[in-house]
Amino acid sequence: MKTFAEIRTLSEAQATLDFDMGDPRKLASEWEQDDIFIKSWDRRKNKLVVQSRDKKGLIKWLTDIYGLDKRSAQKAVRWNHLRNSEM
């Protein structure tokens, strides 16, 4: 598993998702094979932030694995990308 410092240097795109399917750390090893990494997880608010080096790969993962439609996936990635650049 990668450390947060390694992930931050690799990150280009990220998305904040509602995640109420248990502990996402159990799925992290499968997601890392697709270059999707968990940045943070808030258990109380059921929010999961995932990030990837590849924006298109993240959108593909959101549609194929997470189950969003393509437009929703594009909005999630774009919105978080702009929000992070403002910080």
Beta strands, then each sheet from edge to edge (+ up, - down):
strand 1: 13-18
strand 2: 36-42
strand 3: 47-52
sheet 1: 1+ 3- 2+
end
